[in-house]
Amino acid sequence: MLRKVTHQIKGQKDVGASGIHFIRALDEETTKIFDPFLRLDVFDSSNPDEYIYGFPTRPHRGLETITFVSKGQIRHGDHLDTGATIYNGEAQWLTAGSGAKHDEYPGGESLLATQLWLNMPAKDKMTAPPAYHSITNDEIMEFPFDGGVSRLVTGEYEGVEAWQGKILSC
């Protein structure tokens, strides 16, 4: 089935309060167009001064963040005393739900990562308990195809289920 492009978005370079550099591809201006996708941030730097200070402890609620690290590492910690460091090819899923306080600190000689923010359904925003899960390479299934490999980080593909997040429907 052919699909027609209806919107084009150009990401904007930004610098967070702690000095972390990123490109924000989706933001508050695009929320109505792309709901449940609230934000999409891209981190691409080989200068540790642009990311090493990370994101200090801050609160979230009513959303989920999914972070994919292609190169480098990100350490997560939260008020639930859960946390982990994810590395090349791994991901983390934070369900903020009714409220989570967490921090994230990138590391390594370079960083190439994306972070997607998902809006939770209204019925779950204030009732879903906060949770964290790191999705490590040993949990990620690979499906070779002619010319490449597809990696199943979360969801379901060809009857194989990977780790499932908390968001159920929008």
MDAnalysis code that builds the backbone (N, CA, C; Angstrom):
import MDAnalysis as mda
import numpy as np

u = mda.Universe.empty(510, n_residues=170, atom_resindex=np.repeat(np.arange(170), 3), trajectory=True)
u.add_TopologyAttr("name", ["N", "CA", "C"] * 170)
u.add_TopologyAttr("resid", np.arange(1, 171))
u.add_TopologyAttr("resname", ["MET", "LEU", "ARG", "LYS", "VAL", "THR", "HIS", "GLN", "ILE", "LYS", "GLY", "GLN", "LYS", "ASP", "VAL", "GLY", "ALA", "SER", "GLY", "ILE", "HIS", "PHE", "ILE", "ARG", "ALA", "LEU", "ASP", "GLU", "GLU", "THR", "THR", "LYS", "ILE", "PHE", "ASP", "PRO", "PHE", "LEU", "ARG", "LEU", "ASP", "VAL", "PHE", "ASP", "SER", "SER", "ASN", "PRO", "ASP", "GLU", "TYR", "ILE", "TYR", "GLY", "PHE", "PRO", "THR", "ARG", "PRO", "HIS", "ARG", "GLY", "LEU", "GLU", "THR", "ILE", "THR", "PHE", "VAL", "SER", "LYS", "GLY", "GLN", "ILE", "ARG", "HIS", "GLY", "ASP", "HIS", "LEU", "ASP", "THR", "GLY", "ALA", "THR", "ILE", "TYR", "ASN", "GLY", "GLU", "ALA", "GLN", "TRP", "LEU", "THR", "ALA", "GLY", "SER", "GLY", "ALA", "LYS", "HIS", "ASP", "GLU", "TYR", "PRO", "GLY", "GLY", "GLU", "SER", "LEU", "LEU", "ALA", "THR", "GLN", "LEU", "TRP", "LEU", "ASN", "MET", "PRO", "ALA", "LYS", "ASP", "LYS", "MET", "THR", "ALA", "PRO", "PRO", "ALA", "TYR", "HIS", "SER", "ILE", "THR", "ASN", "ASP", "GLU", "ILE", "MET", "GLU", "PHE", "PRO", "PHE", "ASP", "GLY", "GLY", "VAL", "SER", "ARG", "LEU", "VAL", "THR", "GLY", "GLU", "TYR", "GLU", "GLY", "VAL", "GLU", "ALA", "TRP", "GLN", "GLY", "LYS", "ILE", "LEU", "SER", "CYS"])
u.atoms.positions = np.array([
    [0.844, -1.173, 0.000],
    [0.000, 0.000, 0.000],
    [0.898, 1.249, 0.000],
    [0.647, 2.131, -0.918],
    [1.373, 3.394, -0.967],
    [0.768, 4.392, 0.004],
    [1.621, 5.154, 0.629],
    [1.161, 6.188, 1.554],
    [1.701, 7.525, 1.100],
    [0.968, 8.558, 1.416],
    [1.351, 9.907, 1.030],
    [1.907, 10.640, 2.255],
    [3.008, 11.340, 2.065],
    [3.577, 12.145, 3.140],
    [2.650, 13.332, 3.374],
    [2.190, 13.494, 4.620],
    [1.275, 14.589, 4.940],
    [1.944, 15.707, 5.730],
    [3.041, 15.392, 6.428],
    [3.754, 16.392, 7.221],
    [5.249, 16.147, 7.135],
    [5.999, 17.211, 7.078],
    [7.448, 17.122, 7.149],
    [7.904, 17.986, 8.314],
    [8.791, 17.446, 9.102],
    [9.276, 18.142, 10.287],
    [10.789, 18.258, 10.187],
    [11.311, 19.408, 10.527],
    [12.756, 19.592, 10.570],
    [13.161, 19.749, 12.034],
    [14.041, 18.876, 12.490],
    [14.498, 18.945, 13.871],
    [15.279, 20.221, 14.138],
    [15.247, 20.636, 15.387],
    [15.942, 21.853, 15.809],
    [17.009, 21.503, 16.835],
    [18.209, 22.066, 16.655],
    [19.270, 21.881, 17.637],
    [18.861, 22.561, 18.938],
    [19.192, 21.920, 20.058],
    [18.844, 22.469, 21.359],
    [19.931, 22.084, 22.357],
    [19.960, 22.785, 23.465],
    [20.874, 22.483, 24.558],
    [20.048, 22.473, 25.834],
    [20.069, 21.348, 26.560],
    [19.312, 21.225, 27.795],
    [19.927, 22.048, 28.912],
    [19.199, 22.168, 30.011],
    [19.629, 22.989, 31.144],
    [20.996, 22.576, 31.686],
    [21.326, 21.278, 31.598],
    [22.612, 20.813, 32.115],
    [23.732, 20.916, 31.087],
    [23.380, 21.362, 29.874],
    [24.386, 21.522, 28.829],
    [24.425, 20.404, 27.809],
    [23.488, 19.451, 27.883],
    [23.475, 18.353, 26.914],
    [22.943, 18.854, 25.567],
    [23.641, 18.508, 24.494],
    [23.274, 18.924, 23.139],
    [22.442, 17.818, 22.476],
    [21.400, 18.218, 21.757],
    [20.562, 17.249, 21.054],
    [19.799, 17.942, 19.949],
    [19.154, 17.151, 19.123],
    [18.240, 17.661, 18.096],
    [16.851, 17.196, 18.476],
    [15.932, 18.135, 18.608],
    [14.543, 17.794, 18.942],
    [13.763, 17.727, 17.631],
    [13.379, 16.508, 17.261],
    [12.648, 16.302, 16.012],
    [11.145, 16.514, 16.192],
    [10.608, 16.077, 17.337],
    [9.200, 16.300, 17.660],
    [9.154, 17.035, 18.993],
    [8.213, 17.993, 19.101],
    [8.115, 18.777, 20.334],
    [6.677, 19.213, 20.571],
    [6.497, 20.180, 21.457],
    [5.154, 20.658, 21.806],
    [4.377, 21.159, 20.583],
    [5.077, 21.668, 19.580],
    [4.416, 22.177, 18.363],
    [3.820, 21.055, 17.517],
    [4.372, 19.859, 17.626],
    [3.922, 18.752, 16.778],
    [3.043, 17.748, 17.513],
    [2.797, 17.968, 18.798],
    [2.056, 17.003, 19.614],
    [0.685, 16.670, 19.025],
    [-0.076, 17.670, 18.615],
    [-1.428, 17.411, 18.098],
    [-1.390, 16.615, 16.805],
    [-0.353, 16.813, 16.002],
    [-0.243, 16.102, 14.724],
    [0.130, 14.638, 14.936],
    [1.046, 14.390, 15.871],
    [1.641, 13.061, 15.992],
    [1.289, 12.300, 17.269],
    [0.318, 12.782, 18.066],
    [-0.078, 12.090, 19.281],
    [-0.346, 10.621, 18.958],
    [0.203, 9.667, 19.692],
    [0.740, 9.737, 21.040],
    [2.227, 10.067, 21.128],
    [2.870, 10.425, 20.009],
    [4.291, 10.751, 20.054],
    [4.456, 12.202, 20.489],
    [5.002, 12.403, 21.683],
    [5.138, 13.748, 22.243],
    [6.446, 14.416, 21.852],
    [7.521, 13.672, 21.967],
    [8.845, 14.202, 21.645],
    [9.684, 13.108, 21.023],
    [10.628, 13.549, 20.210],
    [11.655, 12.664, 19.683],
    [12.947, 13.462, 19.692],
    [13.893, 13.016, 20.504],
    [15.185, 13.682, 20.622],
    [16.265, 12.772, 20.065],
    [17.258, 13.387, 19.404],
    [18.376, 12.666, 18.808],
    [19.661, 13.207, 19.415],
    [20.507, 12.304, 19.864],
    [21.800, 12.663, 20.452],
    [22.885, 12.104, 19.540],
    [23.761, 12.961, 19.042],
    [24.805, 12.528, 18.109],
    [26.024, 13.410, 18.312],
    [26.988, 12.921, 19.066],
    [28.174, 13.720, 19.343],
    [29.357, 12.829, 19.679],
    [30.542, 13.258, 19.275],
    [31.762, 12.594, 19.716],
    [32.569, 13.524, 20.614],
    [31.879, 14.525, 21.172],
    [32.483, 15.442, 22.131],
    [31.781, 15.240, 23.476],
    [32.411, 14.507, 24.410],
    [31.763, 14.231, 25.695],
    [31.291, 15.487, 26.432],
    [31.909, 16.636, 26.201],
    [31.455, 17.872, 26.856],
    [30.030, 18.243, 26.441],
    [29.547, 17.675, 25.317],
    [28.197, 17.984, 24.840],
    [27.123, 17.059, 25.432],
    [27.537, 16.031, 26.191],
    [26.520, 15.134, 26.739],
    [26.838, 14.594, 28.137],
    [28.035, 14.711, 28.609],
    [28.457, 14.063, 29.846],
    [27.659, 14.508, 31.080],
    [27.108, 15.731, 31.052],
    [26.363, 16.228, 32.216],
    [24.928, 15.717, 32.251],
    [24.490, 15.107, 31.168],
    [23.225, 14.384, 31.126],
    [22.000, 15.149, 31.578],
    [21.088, 14.400, 32.155],
    [19.823, 14.935, 32.656],
    [19.729, 14.620, 34.145],
    [20.017, 15.601, 35.018],
    [19.906, 15.371, 36.466],
    [18.470, 15.007, 36.860],
    [18.291, 14.574, 38.088],
    [16.992, 14.121, 38.585],
    [15.894, 15.133, 38.284],
    [14.811, 14.624, 37.701],
    [13.652, 15.459, 37.350],
    [12.411, 14.591, 37.363],
    [11.234, 15.206, 37.551],
    [9.987, 14.425, 37.596],
    [9.334, 14.315, 36.219],
    [8.621, 13.222, 36.024],
    [7.770, 13.011, 34.849],
    [6.496, 12.342, 35.344],
    [5.408, 12.507, 34.588],
    [4.192, 11.736, 34.829],
    [3.347, 11.732, 33.566],
    [2.520, 10.700, 33.435],
    [1.587, 10.600, 32.319],
    [2.219, 10.270, 30.985],
    [3.460, 9.770, 31.004],
    [4.129, 9.458, 29.741],
    [5.082, 8.296, 29.914],
    [5.585, 7.828, 28.787],
    [6.612, 6.805, 28.784],
    [7.738, 7.288, 27.891],
    [8.979, 6.979, 28.266],
    [10.119, 7.304, 27.415],
    [10.817, 6.009, 27.041],
    [11.178, 5.925, 25.776],
    [11.917, 4.778, 25.265],
    [13.196, 5.333, 24.665],
    [14.328, 4.855, 25.164],
    [15.623, 5.343, 24.721],
    [16.381, 4.207, 24.053],
    [16.917, 4.477, 22.860],
    [17.712, 3.508, 22.102],
    [19.134, 4.045, 21.996],
    [20.117, 3.261, 22.371],
    [21.516, 3.662, 22.255],
    [22.146, 2.877, 21.113],
    [22.553, 3.583, 20.066],
    [23.264, 2.934, 18.964],
    [24.753, 2.856, 19.271],
    [25.268, 3.924, 19.889],
    [26.684, 3.963, 20.232],
    [26.850, 4.752, 21.520],
    [27.622, 4.209, 22.450],
    [27.841, 4.880, 23.719],
    [27.125, 4.148, 24.831],
    [26.741, 4.902, 25.850],
    [26.047, 4.308, 26.986],
    [25.239, 5.376, 27.698],
    [24.190, 4.950, 28.393],
    [23.379, 5.845, 29.223],
    [23.049, 5.111, 30.516],
    [23.348, 5.766, 31.627],
    [23.018, 5.222, 32.945],
    [21.732, 5.879, 33.431],
    [20.788, 5.063, 33.895],
    [19.503, 5.521, 34.414],
    [19.439, 5.196, 35.900],
    [18.880, 6.130, 36.689],
    [18.588, 5.881, 38.091],
    [17.265, 6.550, 38.428],
    [16.523, 6.019, 39.415],
    [15.237, 6.620, 39.753],
    [14.899, 6.465, 41.232],
    [13.762, 7.043, 41.615],
    [13.330, 7.038, 43.012],
    [12.880, 5.662, 43.497],
    [12.732, 4.720, 42.598],
    [12.326, 3.362, 42.961],
    [13.542, 2.480, 43.258],
    [14.718, 3.091, 43.213],
    [15.982, 2.363, 43.367],
    [16.183, 1.332, 42.265],
    [15.601, 1.600, 41.094],
    [15.893, 0.777, 39.930],
    [16.786, 1.584, 39.017],
    [17.563, 0.909, 38.261],
    [18.445, 1.588, 37.339],
    [19.369, 0.607, 36.678],
    [19.994, 1.083, 35.634],
    [20.903, 0.247, 34.873],
    [21.642, 1.138, 33.894],
    [22.670, 0.579, 33.304],
    [23.366, 1.250, 32.212],
    [23.114, 0.438, 30.961],
    [22.685, 1.117, 29.907],
    [22.496, 0.446, 28.621],
    [23.635, 0.866, 27.704],
    [24.008, -0.052, 26.811],
    [25.166, 0.132, 25.935],
    [24.748, -0.011, 24.473],
    [25.743, -0.039, 23.576],
    [25.514, -0.152, 22.136],
    [24.421, -1.166, 21.816],
    [23.402, -0.728, 21.091],
    [22.343, -1.622, 20.636],
    [21.258, -1.915, 21.649],
    [21.309, -1.305, 22.833],
    [20.328, -1.603, 23.871],
    [19.339, -0.457, 24.045],
    [18.323, -0.691, 24.871],
    [17.259, 0.298, 25.056],
    [16.816, 0.304, 26.518],
    [16.095, 1.346, 26.874],
    [15.455, 1.403, 28.191],
    [14.054, 1.960, 28.016],
    [13.146, 1.505, 28.884],
    [11.746, 1.913, 28.828],
    [11.355, 2.380, 30.221],
    [10.992, 3.647, 30.324],
    [10.529, 4.203, 31.593],
    [9.053, 4.525, 31.474],
    [8.252, 3.935, 32.349],
    [6.849, 4.306, 32.469],
    [6.765, 5.264, 33.649],
    [6.511, 6.537, 33.354],
    [6.394, 7.517, 34.433],
    [5.037, 7.378, 35.117],
    [3.994, 7.101, 34.341],
    [2.666, 6.877, 34.905],
    [2.272, 7.938, 35.909],
    [1.938, 7.505, 37.125],
    [1.464, 8.431, 38.161],
    [2.575, 9.306, 38.734],
    [3.807, 9.051, 38.359],
    [4.898, 9.932, 38.771],
    [6.198, 9.196, 39.006],
    [7.254, 9.678, 38.367],
    [8.585, 9.102, 38.539],
    [9.600, 10.236, 38.593],
    [10.614, 10.059, 39.404],
    [11.758, 10.965, 39.421],
    [12.954, 10.139, 38.976],
    [13.638, 10.621, 37.947],
    [14.769, 9.840, 37.438],
    [15.843, 10.752, 36.868],
    [17.007, 10.154, 36.631],
    [18.101, 10.866, 35.981],
    [18.721, 9.949, 34.937],
    [19.395, 10.572, 33.975],
    [20.075, 9.822, 32.922],
    [21.405, 10.507, 32.654],
    [22.460, 9.688, 32.587],
    [23.792, 10.222, 32.327],
    [24.480, 9.413, 31.237],
    [24.672, 10.033, 30.058],
    [25.406, 9.370, 28.977],
    [26.890, 9.272, 29.313],
    [27.551, 8.343, 28.648],
    [28.984, 8.188, 28.802],
    [29.584, 7.566, 27.561],
    [30.881, 7.394, 27.601],
    [31.599, 6.828, 26.469],
    [32.254, 7.915, 25.639],
    [33.058, 7.475, 24.666],
    [33.797, 8.414, 23.819],
    [32.903, 9.148, 22.832],
    [31.756, 8.563, 22.510],
    [30.786, 9.218, 21.633],
    [29.396, 8.715, 22.004],
    [28.392, 9.447, 21.537],
    [27.006, 9.086, 21.837],
    [26.164, 9.227, 20.577],
    [25.455, 8.162, 20.241],
    [24.454, 8.189, 19.182],
    [23.239, 7.471, 19.749],
    [22.178, 8.236, 20.033],
    [20.993, 7.670, 20.686],
    [19.750, 8.459, 20.297],
    [18.598, 7.844, 20.474],
    [17.319, 8.525, 20.287],
    [16.457, 8.264, 21.509],
    [15.592, 9.235, 21.796],
    [14.644, 9.062, 22.892],
    [13.274, 9.507, 22.413],
    [12.313, 8.588, 22.521],
    [10.937, 8.838, 22.111],
    [10.079, 8.968, 23.360],
    [9.262, 10.021, 23.417],
    [8.329, 10.226, 24.525],
    [6.937, 9.878, 24.019],
    [6.257, 8.969, 24.725],
    [4.902, 8.551, 24.361],
    [3.896, 9.063, 25.381],
    [2.799, 9.630, 24.878],
    [1.693, 10.074, 25.712],
    [0.900, 8.843, 26.144],
    [0.634, 8.729, 27.429],
    [-0.170, 7.603, 27.908],
    [-1.655, 7.930, 27.749],
    [-2.491, 6.912, 27.625],
    [-3.931, 7.151, 27.570],
    [-4.392, 7.880, 28.838],
    [-5.365, 8.759, 28.703],
    [-5.849, 9.570, 29.830],
    [-6.211, 8.702, 31.036],
    [-6.821, 7.549, 30.795],
    [-7.246, 6.683, 31.891],
    [-6.071, 6.119, 32.692],
    [-4.861, 6.114, 32.118],
    [-3.694, 5.528, 32.773],
    [-2.711, 6.551, 33.336],
    [-2.861, 7.810, 32.932],
    [-1.868, 8.830, 33.294],
    [-1.606, 8.927, 34.792],
    [-2.648, 8.890, 35.602],
    [-2.479, 9.091, 37.038],
    [-2.627, 7.804, 37.848],
    [-2.857, 6.675, 37.168],
    [-3.046, 5.427, 37.902],
    [-1.950, 4.397, 37.641],
    [-1.300, 4.453, 36.505],
    [-0.249, 3.469, 36.201],
    [0.946, 3.680, 37.119],
    [1.400, 2.638, 37.766],
    [2.565, 2.801, 38.640],
    [3.829, 3.025, 37.807],
    [4.776, 3.809, 38.331],
    [6.022, 4.006, 37.599],
    [6.808, 2.698, 37.530],
    [7.546, 2.526, 36.447],
    [8.346, 1.305, 36.261],
    [9.492, 1.596, 35.304],
    [10.536, 0.794, 35.418],
    [11.704, 0.922, 34.545],
    [12.128, -0.465, 34.088],
    [12.564, -0.556, 32.829],
    [13.105, -1.812, 32.314],
    [14.208, -1.502, 31.315],
    [15.365, -2.088, 31.511],
    [16.408, -1.991, 30.494],
    [16.255, -3.199, 29.570],
    [16.406, -2.957, 28.280],
    [16.260, -4.010, 27.279],
    [17.653, -4.265, 26.723],
    [18.266, -5.344, 27.205],
    [19.657, -5.622, 26.878],
    [19.773, -6.475, 25.617],
    [20.977, -6.515, 25.073],
    [21.195, -7.238, 23.818],
    [20.778, -8.702, 23.892],
    [20.881, -9.336, 25.061],
    [20.479, -10.741, 25.162],
    [18.960, -10.921, 25.111],
    [18.189, -9.832, 25.245],
    [16.720, -9.891, 25.133],
    [16.234, -9.519, 23.733],
    [17.114, -9.018, 22.900],
    [16.727, -8.503, 21.587],
    [16.916, -9.584, 20.530],
    [15.818, -9.939, 19.870],
    [15.846, -10.956, 18.813],
    [16.298, -10.319, 17.505],
    [17.043, -11.091, 16.710],
    [17.488, -10.611, 15.399],
    [16.880, -11.477, 14.312],
    [16.446, -10.789, 13.231],
    [15.846, -11.454, 12.087],
    [16.616, -11.044, 10.842],
    [17.466, -11.937, 10.330],
    [18.221, -11.594, 9.127],
    [17.293, -11.490, 7.917],
    [17.627, -10.596, 7.028],
    [16.946, -10.500, 5.744],
    [18.005, -10.194, 4.698],
    [17.651, -10.319, 3.446],
    [18.615, -10.105, 2.370],
    [19.196, -8.695, 2.456],
    [20.452, -8.601, 2.830],
    [21.113, -7.302, 2.908],
    [21.154, -6.686, 4.289],
    [20.668, -7.376, 5.323],
    [20.701, -6.754, 6.646],
    [20.115, -7.619, 7.745],
    [19.902, -6.976, 8.879],
    [19.330, -7.635, 10.043],
    [18.332, -6.676, 10.678],
    [17.160, -7.180, 11.022],
    [16.162, -6.410, 11.749],
    [16.212, -6.872, 13.201],
    [16.192, -5.917, 14.142],
    [16.270, -6.248, 15.566],
    [14.938, -5.925, 16.228],
    [14.378, -6.885, 16.944],
    [13.104, -6.721, 17.637],
    [13.394, -6.344, 19.085],
    [13.255, -5.056, 19.393],
    [13.553, -4.537, 20.717],
    [12.333, -4.653, 21.621],
    [11.176, -4.305, 21.100],
    [9.928, -4.384, 21.853],
    [8.788, -4.633, 20.873],
    [7.709, -5.191, 21.365],
    [6.572, -5.467, 20.490],
    [6.544, -6.908, 20.029],
    [6.041, -7.113, 18.806],
    [5.863, -8.456, 18.272],
    [6.144, -8.440, 16.784],
    [6.800, -9.493, 16.292],
    [7.105, -9.616, 14.873],
    [7.088, -11.091, 14.504],
    [6.329, -11.434, 13.478],
    [6.234, -12.801, 12.975],
    [5.991, -13.820, 14.090],
    [5.092, -13.476, 15.008],
    [4.721, -14.375, 16.081],
    [5.689, -14.418, 17.258],
    [6.775, -13.656, 17.178],
    [7.752, -13.609, 18.274],
    [7.488, -12.342, 19.078],
    [7.374, -12.499, 20.395],
    [7.128, -11.348, 21.256],
    [8.405, -10.949, 21.967],
    [8.686, -9.657, 21.936],
    [9.786, -9.081, 22.705],
    [9.178, -8.425, 23.940],
    [10.014, -7.737, 24.698],
    [9.518, -7.078, 25.898],
    [8.412, -6.097, 25.536],
    [7.375, -6.029, 26.371],
    [6.232, -5.156, 26.133],
    [6.192, -4.052, 27.175],
    [5.982, -2.828, 26.731],
    [5.849, -1.708, 27.655],
    [4.481, -1.692, 28.311],
    [4.221, -0.661, 29.079],
    [2.972, -0.556, 29.826],
    [1.841, 0.059, 29.016],
    [2.159, 0.889, 28.024],
    [1.121, 1.600, 27.278],
    [0.257, 0.574, 26.522],
    [-1.048, 0.680, 26.669],
    [-1.943, -0.316, 26.080],
    [-2.689, 0.207, 24.867],
    [-3.214, 1.400, 24.955],
    [-3.975, 1.942, 23.823],
    [-4.064, 3.443, 23.969],
    [-4.282, 4.096, 22.870],
    [-4.389, 5.558, 22.889],
    [-5.745, 5.989, 22.376],
])
